[in-house]
Every structure is written in C-alpha cells, then in structure tokens.
Amino acid sequence: MTEDLALLADAEGFIEADFIVSLLEAYGILYLVKRENPCAVNARYTIGPLAKHQIFVKAGDLEQAREILEAEPDPRDIPPG
C-alpha cells in the first residue's frame, strides 16, 4: 500500500477484528491490522487493553469501508441463539 492509510476501526479483540477484516475482504478492500501487543506469540490469547487491534485502510477507501461497517449488524448486538 503506497497511499496514505486511515484508521477505520479500533477492535477490542481478535474476534471483532476478524469480523471487520472479513467484511473488508468480501468487498475487496485492502487493509492493515496493527496489534497493540506486537510481541504476543498468539494475539488470540491476549486480553484487556493489550488485545486492541487497529484496522487501517487506504485513505481513498475509508468512506466505502465505513459504509460497509455501518450497513452490517454489530455481532455484539445480536442476542444469543
């Protein structure tokens, strides 16, 4: 990615980050994920503030990426089955 990057979302953990990333992939939007704890061997087992993931997209894709996220239901808002 040679364009400037823009912060799309701060995810509270890997599940939320994976959800956002899967949506971006489905729409062909390139992204970069930055973990708060880059030294973690497996970030899936990190909890609390160190579990934070930042998801960046190209600045030119930011508006479309935001629209995609706003159109999808937040999985935390869906009551368990």
Phi and psi in radians as a Rosetta constraint file:
Dihedral C 1 N 2 CA 2 C 2 CIRCULARHARMONIC -1.759 0.35
Dihedral N 2 CA 2 C 2 N 3 CIRCULARHARMONIC -0.250 0.35
Dihedral C 2 N 3 CA 3 C 3 CIRCULARHARMONIC -1.325 0.35
Dihedral N 3 CA 3 C 3 N 4 CIRCULARHARMONIC 2.874 0.35
Dihedral C 3 N 4 CA 4 C 4 CIRCULARHARMONIC -1.137 0.35
Dihedral N 4 CA 4 C 4 N 5 CIRCULARHARMONIC 2.525 0.35
Dihedral C 4 N 5 CA 5 C 5 CIRCULARHARMONIC -1.725 0.35
Dihedral N 5 CA 5 C 5 N 6 CIRCULARHARMONIC 2.619 0.35
Dihedral C 5 N 6 CA 6 C 6 CIRCULARHARMONIC -2.233 0.35
Dihedral N 6 CA 6 C 6 N 7 CIRCULARHARMONIC 2.450 0.35
Dihedral C 6 N 7 CA 7 C 7 CIRCULARHARMONIC -1.252 0.35
Dihedral N 7 CA 7 C 7 N 8 CIRCULARHARMONIC 2.117 0.35
Dihedral C 7 N 8 CA 8 C 8 CIRCULARHARMONIC -1.604 0.35
Dihedral N 8 CA 8 C 8 N 9 CIRCULARHARMONIC -0.791 0.35
Dihedral C 8 N 9 CA 9 C 9 CIRCULARHARMONIC -2.740 0.35
Dihedral N 9 CA 9 C 9 N 10 CIRCULARHARMONIC 2.638 0.35
Dihedral C 9 N 10 CA 10 C 10 CIRCULARHARMONIC -1.856 0.35
Dihedral N 10 CA 10 C 10 N 11 CIRCULARHARMONIC 1.952 0.35
Dihedral C 10 N 11 CA 11 C 11 CIRCULARHARMONIC -1.639 0.35
Dihedral N 11 CA 11 C 11 N 12 CIRCULARHARMONIC 2.502 0.35
Dihedral C 11 N 12 CA 12 C 12 CIRCULARHARMONIC -1.421 0.35
Dihedral N 12 CA 12 C 12 N 13 CIRCULARHARMONIC -0.137 0.35
Dihedral C 12 N 13 CA 13 C 13 CIRCULARHARMONIC -3.094 0.35
Dihedral N 13 CA 13 C 13 N 14 CIRCULARHARMONIC -3.121 0.35
Dihedral C 13 N 14 CA 14 C 14 CIRCULARHARMONIC -1.179 0.35
Dihedral N 14 CA 14 C 14 N 15 CIRCULARHARMONIC -0.533 0.35
Dihedral C 14 N 15 CA 15 C 15 CIRCULARHARMONIC -1.154 0.35
Dihedral N 15 CA 15 C 15 N 16 CIRCULARHARMONIC -0.840 0.35
Dihedral C 15 N 16 CA 16 C 16 CIRCULARHARMONIC -1.121 0.35
Dihedral N 16 CA 16 C 16 N 17 CIRCULARHARMONIC -0.732 0.35
Dihedral C 16 N 17 CA 17 C 17 CIRCULARHARMONIC -1.083 0.35
Dihedral N 17 CA 17 C 17 N 18 CIRCULARHARMONIC -0.769 0.35
Dihedral C 17 N 18 CA 18 C 18 CIRCULARHARMONIC -1.089 0.35
Dihedral N 18 CA 18 C 18 N 19 CIRCULARHARMONIC -0.648 0.35
Dihedral C 18 N 19 CA 19 C 19 CIRCULARHARMONIC -1.102 0.35
Dihedral N 19 CA 19 C 19 N 20 CIRCULARHARMONIC -0.831 0.35
Dihedral C 19 N 20 CA 20 C 20 CIRCULARHARMONIC -1.117 0.35
Dihedral N 20 CA 20 C 20 N 21 CIRCULARHARMONIC -0.793 0.35
Dihedral C 20 N 21 CA 21 C 21 CIRCULARHARMONIC -1.079 0.35
Dihedral N 21 CA 21 C 21 N 22 CIRCULARHARMONIC -0.690 0.35
Dihedral C 21 N 22 CA 22 C 22 CIRCULARHARMONIC -1.132 0.35
Dihedral N 22 CA 22 C 22 N 23 CIRCULARHARMONIC -0.633 0.35
Dihedral C 22 N 23 CA 23 C 23 CIRCULARHARMONIC -1.143 0.35
Dihedral N 23 CA 23 C 23 N 24 CIRCULARHARMONIC -0.784 0.35
Dihedral C 23 N 24 CA 24 C 24 CIRCULARHARMONIC -1.073 0.35
Dihedral N 24 CA 24 C 24 N 25 CIRCULARHARMONIC -0.740 0.35
Dihedral C 24 N 25 CA 25 C 25 CIRCULARHARMONIC -1.092 0.35
Dihedral N 25 CA 25 C 25 N 26 CIRCULARHARMONIC -0.694 0.35
Dihedral C 25 N 26 CA 26 C 26 CIRCULARHARMONIC -1.079 0.35
Dihedral N 26 CA 26 C 26 N 27 CIRCULARHARMONIC -0.531 0.35
Dihedral C 26 N 27 CA 27 C 27 CIRCULARHARMONIC -1.740 0.35
Dihedral N 27 CA 27 C 27 N 28 CIRCULARHARMONIC 0.095 0.35
Dihedral C 27 N 28 CA 28 C 28 CIRCULARHARMONIC 1.261 0.35
Dihedral N 28 CA 28 C 28 N 29 CIRCULARHARMONIC 0.461 0.35
Dihedral C 28 N 29 CA 29 C 29 CIRCULARHARMONIC -1.665 0.35
Dihedral N 29 CA 29 C 29 N 30 CIRCULARHARMONIC 2.189 0.35
Dihedral C 29 N 30 CA 30 C 30 CIRCULARHARMONIC -1.281 0.35
Dihedral N 30 CA 30 C 30 N 31 CIRCULARHARMONIC 2.589 0.35
Dihedral C 30 N 31 CA 31 C 31 CIRCULARHARMONIC -2.570 0.35
Dihedral N 31 CA 31 C 31 N 32 CIRCULARHARMONIC 2.922 0.35
Dihedral C 31 N 32 CA 32 C 32 CIRCULARHARMONIC -2.383 0.35
Dihedral N 32 CA 32 C 32 N 33 CIRCULARHARMONIC 2.312 0.35
Dihedral C 32 N 33 CA 33 C 33 CIRCULARHARMONIC -1.928 0.35
Dihedral N 33 CA 33 C 33 N 34 CIRCULARHARMONIC 2.215 0.35
Dihedral C 33 N 34 CA 34 C 34 CIRCULARHARMONIC -1.960 0.35
Dihedral N 34 CA 34 C 34 N 35 CIRCULARHARMONIC 2.177 0.35
Dihedral C 34 N 35 CA 35 C 35 CIRCULARHARMONIC -1.592 0.35
Dihedral N 35 CA 35 C 35 N 36 CIRCULARHARMONIC 2.509 0.35
Dihedral C 35 N 36 CA 36 C 36 CIRCULARHARMONIC -1.153 0.35
Dihedral N 36 CA 36 C 36 N 37 CIRCULARHARMONIC -0.559 0.35
Dihedral C 36 N 37 CA 37 C 37 CIRCULARHARMONIC -1.992 0.35
Dihedral N 37 CA 37 C 37 N 38 CIRCULARHARMONIC 1.422 0.35
Dihedral C 37 N 38 CA 38 C 38 CIRCULARHARMONIC -1.181 0.35
Dihedral N 38 CA 38 C 38 N 39 CIRCULARHARMONIC -0.240 0.35
Dihedral C 38 N 39 CA 39 C 39 CIRCULARHARMONIC -1.535 0.35
Dihedral N 39 CA 39 C 39 N 40 CIRCULARHARMONIC -0.133 0.35
Dihedral C 39 N 40 CA 40 C 40 CIRCULARHARMONIC -1.135 0.35
Dihedral N 40 CA 40 C 40 N 41 CIRCULARHARMONIC 2.319 0.35
Dihedral C 40 N 41 CA 41 C 41 CIRCULARHARMONIC -1.137 0.35
Dihedral N 41 CA 41 C 41 N 42 CIRCULARHARMONIC -0.766 0.35
Dihedral C 41 N 42 CA 42 C 42 CIRCULARHARMONIC -2.387 0.35
Dihedral N 42 CA 42 C 42 N 43 CIRCULARHARMONIC 1.820 0.35
Dihedral C 42 N 43 CA 43 C 43 CIRCULARHARMONIC -1.097 0.35
Dihedral N 43 CA 43 C 43 N 44 CIRCULARHARMONIC -0.231 0.35
Dihedral C 43 N 44 CA 44 C 44 CIRCULARHARMONIC -1.176 0.35
Dihedral N 44 CA 44 C 44 N 45 CIRCULARHARMONIC -0.378 0.35
Dihedral C 44 N 45 CA 45 C 45 CIRCULARHARMONIC -1.741 0.35
Dihedral N 45 CA 45 C 45 N 46 CIRCULARHARMONIC 0.066 0.35
Dihedral C 45 N 46 CA 46 C 46 CIRCULARHARMONIC -1.489 0.35
Dihedral N 46 CA 46 C 46 N 47 CIRCULARHARMONIC 2.431 0.35
Dihedral C 46 N 47 CA 47 C 47 CIRCULARHARMONIC -2.198 0.35
Dihedral N 47 CA 47 C 47 N 48 CIRCULARHARMONIC 2.952 0.35
Dihedral C 47 N 48 CA 48 C 48 CIRCULARHARMONIC 1.242 0.35
Dihedral N 48 CA 48 C 48 N 49 CIRCULARHARMONIC -2.695 0.35
Dihedral C 48 N 49 CA 49 C 49 CIRCULARHARMONIC -1.035 0.35
Dihedral N 49 CA 49 C 49 N 50 CIRCULARHARMONIC -0.476 0.35
Dihedral C 49 N 50 CA 50 C 50 CIRCULARHARMONIC -1.305 0.35
Dihedral N 50 CA 50 C 50 N 51 CIRCULARHARMONIC -0.158 0.35
Dihedral C 50 N 51 CA 51 C 51 CIRCULARHARMONIC -1.493 0.35
Dihedral N 51 CA 51 C 51 N 52 CIRCULARHARMONIC -0.072 0.35
Dihedral C 51 N 52 CA 52 C 52 CIRCULARHARMONIC -1.079 0.35
Dihedral N 52 CA 52 C 52 N 53 CIRCULARHARMONIC 2.391 0.35
Dihedral C 52 N 53 CA 53 C 53 CIRCULARHARMONIC -2.160 0.35
Dihedral N 53 CA 53 C 53 N 54 CIRCULARHARMONIC 2.350 0.35
Dihedral C 53 N 54 CA 54 C 54 CIRCULARHARMONIC -1.859 0.35
Dihedral N 54 CA 54 C 54 N 55 CIRCULARHARMONIC 2.319 0.35
Dihedral C 54 N 55 CA 55 C 55 CIRCULARHARMONIC -1.980 0.35
Dihedral N 55 CA 55 C 55 N 56 CIRCULARHARMONIC 2.128 0.35
Dihedral C 55 N 56 CA 56 C 56 CIRCULARHARMONIC -1.958 0.35
Dihedral N 56 CA 56 C 56 N 57 CIRCULARHARMONIC 2.593 0.35
Dihedral C 56 N 57 CA 57 C 57 CIRCULARHARMONIC -2.312 0.35
Dihedral N 57 CA 57 C 57 N 58 CIRCULARHARMONIC 2.942 0.35
Dihedral C 57 N 58 CA 58 C 58 CIRCULARHARMONIC -1.057 0.35
Dihedral N 58 CA 58 C 58 N 59 CIRCULARHARMONIC 2.473 0.35
Dihedral C 58 N 59 CA 59 C 59 CIRCULARHARMONIC -0.975 0.35
Dihedral N 59 CA 59 C 59 N 60 CIRCULARHARMONIC -0.618 0.35
Dihedral C 59 N 60 CA 60 C 60 CIRCULARHARMONIC -1.229 0.35
Dihedral N 60 CA 60 C 60 N 61 CIRCULARHARMONIC -0.326 0.35
Dihedral C 60 N 61 CA 61 C 61 CIRCULARHARMONIC -1.727 0.35
Dihedral N 61 CA 61 C 61 N 62 CIRCULARHARMONIC -0.063 0.35
Dihedral C 61 N 62 CA 62 C 62 CIRCULARHARMONIC -1.026 0.35
Dihedral N 62 CA 62 C 62 N 63 CIRCULARHARMONIC -0.821 0.35
Dihedral C 62 N 63 CA 63 C 63 CIRCULARHARMONIC -1.075 0.35
Dihedral N 63 CA 63 C 63 N 64 CIRCULARHARMONIC -0.809 0.35
Dihedral C 63 N 64 CA 64 C 64 CIRCULARHARMONIC -1.106 0.35
Dihedral N 64 CA 64 C 64 N 65 CIRCULARHARMONIC -0.731 0.35
Dihedral C 64 N 65 CA 65 C 65 CIRCULARHARMONIC -1.106 0.35
Dihedral N 65 CA 65 C 65 N 66 CIRCULARHARMONIC -0.705 0.35
Dihedral C 65 N 66 CA 66 C 66 CIRCULARHARMONIC -1.111 0.35
Dihedral N 66 CA 66 C 66 N 67 CIRCULARHARMONIC -0.729 0.35
Dihedral C 66 N 67 CA 67 C 67 CIRCULARHARMONIC -1.076 0.35
Dihedral N 67 CA 67 C 67 N 68 CIRCULARHARMONIC -0.695 0.35
Dihedral C 67 N 68 CA 68 C 68 CIRCULARHARMONIC -1.098 0.35
Dihedral N 68 CA 68 C 68 N 69 CIRCULARHARMONIC -0.808 0.35
Dihedral C 68 N 69 CA 69 C 69 CIRCULARHARMONIC -1.149 0.35
Dihedral N 69 CA 69 C 69 N 70 CIRCULARHARMONIC -0.664 0.35
Dihedral C 69 N 70 CA 70 C 70 CIRCULARHARMONIC -1.202 0.35
Dihedral N 70 CA 70 C 70 N 71 CIRCULARHARMONIC -0.512 0.35
Dihedral C 70 N 71 CA 71 C 71 CIRCULARHARMONIC -1.366 0.35
Dihedral N 71 CA 71 C 71 N 72 CIRCULARHARMONIC -0.397 0.35
Dihedral C 71 N 72 CA 72 C 72 CIRCULARHARMONIC -1.601 0.35
Dihedral N 72 CA 72 C 72 N 73 CIRCULARHARMONIC 2.488 0.35
Dihedral C 72 N 73 CA 73 C 73 CIRCULARHARMONIC -1.205 0.35
Dihedral N 73 CA 73 C 73 N 74 CIRCULARHARMONIC 2.523 0.35
Dihedral C 73 N 74 CA 74 C 74 CIRCULARHARMONIC -1.293 0.35
Dihedral N 74 CA 74 C 74 N 75 CIRCULARHARMONIC 2.164 0.35
Dihedral C 74 N 75 CA 75 C 75 CIRCULARHARMONIC -1.076 0.35
Dihedral N 75 CA 75 C 75 N 76 CIRCULARHARMONIC -0.347 0.35
Dihedral C 75 N 76 CA 76 C 76 CIRCULARHARMONIC -1.306 0.35
Dihedral N 76 CA 76 C 76 N 77 CIRCULARHARMONIC -0.291 0.35
Dihedral C 76 N 77 CA 77 C 77 CIRCULARHARMONIC -1.601 0.35
Dihedral N 77 CA 77 C 77 N 78 CIRCULARHARMONIC -0.120 0.35
Dihedral C 77 N 78 CA 78 C 78 CIRCULARHARMONIC -1.542 0.35
Dihedral N 78 CA 78 C 78 N 79 CIRCULARHARMONIC 2.131 0.35
Dihedral C 78 N 79 CA 79 C 79 CIRCULARHARMONIC -1.140 0.35
Dihedral N 79 CA 79 C 79 N 80 CIRCULARHARMONIC 2.548 0.35
Dihedral C 79 N 80 CA 80 C 80 CIRCULARHARMONIC -1.081 0.35
Dihedral N 80 CA 80 C 80 N 81 CIRCULARHARMONIC 2.537 0.35
